[in-house]
Amino acid sequence: MTIHWRALGVALVATLGLGLAGAVPAAAAQDSAYLRLAHLSPDTPRVDVYLSAFNRPAFKQEIKGVGYGDMSDYQAIQPGQYTIAMRPAGANPATKPVISQTVNAQKGRAYTVAGLGAFAKLALKVLDDEISLPPRGQARMRVVNAAPHVGDLSIQREGTAVIERAAFGNASSYAYVPAGATTLTVAPVEAGPTNLPITLEAGSVYTVLVLEKSGSLSTAVRQDARGAAVVPDGAVETGLGGTVSDVDGSTGWVRLALLTAAAATGGALVLTTRRRRTA
């Protein structure tokens, strides 16, 4: 499978329409594992990502030209062991990967495999994504800090700290947050705070992604799961691919999506702020 990235306005409109689809039912999640891929290393050039299964030689996937800030939606996969490899964009698939990682995908679990950190110390990390139902009236949240120059991050809800000291190149632990309309404040050590007005849905799980491009922060809140079911549809900012099938006939990846400027249930909310420069 090959996805070529192009900034096509027509494709953008079509994909935003697809973003209205619902979550994968909890019953299906119990029979499958879920996997998504992300490039969150700010100084790592575009890469081609390869996915293969240990116990199914016919299962091969290739995603071309993945850049910083790209994150896929979840794909339902058969439980088992998989290898994810990254090579420079356009490199011969037979060459040695820049980095690779294995994941033992277990039934009913969800994972994000993300390239994190600076290129010199690039790590392909397997993040265990929590999709179980949080307590009644609550949402569950974590932050992934992919902004290299702003120091540790904290997230506050209406002035009360929810997550503290999320370091660059890492995902924080999950925290419970009361559901409902609220304002989240992402507060880096070396940048001004970013306020995110949002309605957190009870029974949902969220990931806050923080990027930095050309001195500006981009902060996105993604809804990963609701009601113990993964949310496969994310909104898209620009270039994207379509739904494709794997070479062995199983369900294909549903768009490798850029962080979005659209605020919608099941999608993402993005605000930007200029990084504060210190003397």
C-alpha positions, 0 to 999 in steps of 0.5 A, a space after each residue: 500500500 502506498 499513500 502519496 501526499 498532496 495538498 489538494 483542496 478537493 480531497 480536503 473537503 472530501 476527507 472532512 466529510 468522512 470525518 463525520 463517521 462514528 467510532 468503532 463499536 466496542 464489541 469490534 474493539 474487543 476482537 481487534 487491536 488498534 494501531 496508529 502511526 505518528 511523526 512527532 520529531 521536529 528536525 527529522 525529515 520526511 520518512 516512508 513508513 513500513 508496517 509488516 506482521 511477523 505471522 503474516 508475510 503477505 501483510 505489508 504496508 507502506 506510507 510515503 512521505 510522512 512529515 512532522 506533525 502527521 498522525 494517522 487514524 486508528 486501523 483495526 488490525 489482527 492481534 499479533 506482533 508487528 514491525 514498524 520501520 522508517 526510512 528516508 522518504 524515497 529510499 529503496 525499501 531494501 535499505 536499512 531503516 533509520 529506526 524500527 520498532 516492534 509492537 505486540 498488539 493485544 486484543 482490545 488494546 490500542 497503540 500509537 507508534 510515534 517517532 519522538 525526540 530530536 533526530 540525533 536521539 530519535 526514538 520510535 516509541 510504542 505508546 499504550 493508548 487508554 481506551 477503557 471507559 473513564 469514571 462516570 461524568 469524567 474524561 481521560 486526557 494526556 499530553 504528547 510534547 513534541 515542541 523542542 524549545 518550550 520546556 516542560 508542559 503543563 495543562 490546566 483546567 480553569 486554573 487547576 493543574 491537570 497534567 504537570 511537567 510533560 517533557 519534550 519527546 514524551 507522552 504524559 500519564 493519563 489524568 481524569 478531567 471533569 466532562 463538559 464545556 471548559 477551557 484548557 490552558 497549555 502552559 509551557 515553561 518558555 512560552 506564553 500559555 495557549 487557551 483551548 475552549 473545548 467541550 469534553 465529552 463524558 466517557 471519552 479519551 483525549 490526547 493533547 498534541 503540542 508541536 512547534 513550527 517556525 517558532 509557533 506552537 500548534 496545540 491540538 486536542 484529539 478525541 481518541 475514544 468515546 464510550 470505550 470505542 476508538 474514534 477512527 476519524 480525525 479532521 485534516 489540515 491539508 494534504 491527505 490520502 484516501 482509504 486503501 486496502 492492504 495487499 492481503 485484503 484487510 482493512 486499509 489505513 483511514 487517512 494519515 491526517 495532519 493536525 487540524 484547524 477544525 473543532 468538531 466532536 471526534 476530531 481535533 481543535 488547534 490553536 497557535 501561539 508565537 513562542 516567547 523569546 527569552 533574553 
